[in-house]
Amino acid sequence: MKLLMDGTRGVSLFLQLNMDRFLVPLLIVAALFLGGMMFSYAAVH
């Protein structure tokens, strides 16, 4: 039982650390996309 709990804790920590690696580039791309949308809308209208 202890081995199972330690393994689950390790997997949880691994996922938390890697989630930042996926979220940061995704947020940067989303911010650039939204900025481009706003500036293109302001240029057209």
N, C-alpha and C positions, 0 to 999 in steps of 0.2 A: 504493500500500500504506500509506503514511504517513497519507494522508487517511482511509482506512478505519479505521486504529487510533485516530486522534484522534476520529473520529465515534463509535466504539464506547466509548471512554473517556468522552466527553461524555454519551452515553445512560446509561451505568452510573452516573455521578455524579448525573444527573438523577433516576434511579430511587431511588438511595440517599437523596437529600434528600427526595423526596416520600413515601418509605415511612414516615418519621417522622410525616408529616402524617396518614397513614391509621392508623397503629398507635396513636398517643396517644388519639384519641377512642374507638377500638375498645376499648382497655384500660380507659378510664374507664367506658364503658358496661358492660363485663364485670364490673368491680369493683362497680359499683352493683347490677347484677343479682344477683351472688353475695351481696352484703351483704343485699339484700332477701330472698333465699331463706333465708339463715341466720336473720335476725330473724323472718321469718314462721314458720319451723319452730319456733323457740324460743317464740313466742307461742302456737302451737297446742298444743304438747306440754308 
